[in-house]
Amino acid sequence: MNKKNLLNIHDNFELADSKNNFNKTQIQKYMHSISKLLKKYEKKKTLVLIKNGNGIYFWMNILSCVNEGYTCFPIDSSYKINELKNYYKTIIILDKKKISIKNLKKIVKNKNILKFNFISATSGSTGKPKLILLNFDKIMTNVIKVKNFCKLKKKKNYLIAIPGYFYSSILHFFTALVSGSKFIFIEEKIFPLDLINSLEKFNVNYFGGPPIHNKWVIDSEKNLTKLEKIFSSGDFLENKTIKKYKSKKNFEFYYMYGITEASGRVCINNLKNSSRCNSVGKPLPIYKLMTRNNDIYIKSNYLFYGYYFKKNFEIPNKNIYITGDQGNIDKNGNIILHGRKDDVFKSSGIKIFTQKIKNTLIESNLFDDVFVYKGKLKNYGNVPFCAYESSKEINIDKLKSLIKNKLDNFHIPKKFKWYKKLPRLRNNKIDRIKIKNND
């Protein structure tokens, strides 16, 4: 990163967790101490791994890295570095309690590895996690566009309660930074009452989180009088929750469609100004979205450089990325998502839409959550299966009688699996792989 691109920290920006509260001056003092350490090492041949689990020190370590122009990778504390070591001369691991330096002898040369300075990992909910090569300037352009679209103001309390190494968490952090908010970080495992108590304790104005958190918030919104704006990203938000948010006038709800490979949030739907509940809104000005056979493509100069362990690190061909999502664009330019391409399949020649099944099942009010996926039965081939979360097992015959007039026979799941708690990843997305492996 060039000197002219050094990070600009808003005067009103603060960092807080359950134990600490640092203002801009204190943050810069900490950053200065880390910068003195980093300056000993060559930027182009050094990777800094920033370990999660250190509260606000995790975020100050990220700031220290990007401010000095080093390539950084925010990671879970369990991440192994063996896959990365051949690409760098030095790997620095920043931890609150311990800083370790690994000097390496062998480097795999690739000129394109010098072009990026941020690494993120996908959640792995639909397959094995992938490491994505990003450019910090592109991330910040996306963050500023989101801040302007949502009309975020300074001196607000902005809370998230998802692990810091997830990319959505990182985007919320930088959005708070450019807005001049107090960024409040909760990294402990959180339950509904914990979240609501934290929102009240910190007088939270802005809150960002996955669908499950936003469901908890709307169910307790009468006690959250300070809330002004809520941001939802990740998996689909169930229809009844969206409708609850749309009916409220005391705060704004933003439904966000983000893609790590596109450097951040691609579309935003402000439900207050939208007549469509099932839309993720229009693309931000730095993106153009196209569809072909319901597949969604993104064209932009703000895409990633590639996946880490692929042979080539070049940006996608002609600045176009195939998202793997399916949907359509309505006459007003809004994006309507149908689900992941992997979640749409054919059964006896009929196209099956798993998101359509999920929406219908959720509307029955019998489940806390459901996951619909492609299963296989002998003599039938591919058919829809359903794993559901509920305090008690559901009478399936009763359920089928409720939905038979809402779904055709091909869309009615042929197998139901009961979980008191659906297996989830640490960002609260459903662990699809674990459920499928249980078949």
Protein Blocks (a to p, Z undefined) as FASTA:
>chain_A
ZZklpccddfklccddfkbccdfklmmmmmmmmmmmmmmpcfklcccdddehiajmlmmm
mmmmmmnopacddddfkbcfklmmmmpfbdcdddfkbccddddfbdcddfklmmpccdcd
dehlnbccddddddfklmmmmmmmmmmmnopaehiacdddbdfklmklmmmmmmmmmnop
acdddfbdcdfklmmmmmmmnopabdcddfklmmmmmmmmmmmmmbmbdcdehjdddfkl
mmmmmmpckbccddddddfklopafbdcdfklpcbfkbgbjadfkbccddeehiacdddf
kbcfbdfklmblcdcehhiacehiacdddfkopacdfbjfklpcceehiacdfklmmmmm
mmnopafbdcddddddehklpadddddddfbdcdfklmmmmmmmmpcfklpcfbdcddfb
acddfkopacfklmmmmZZ
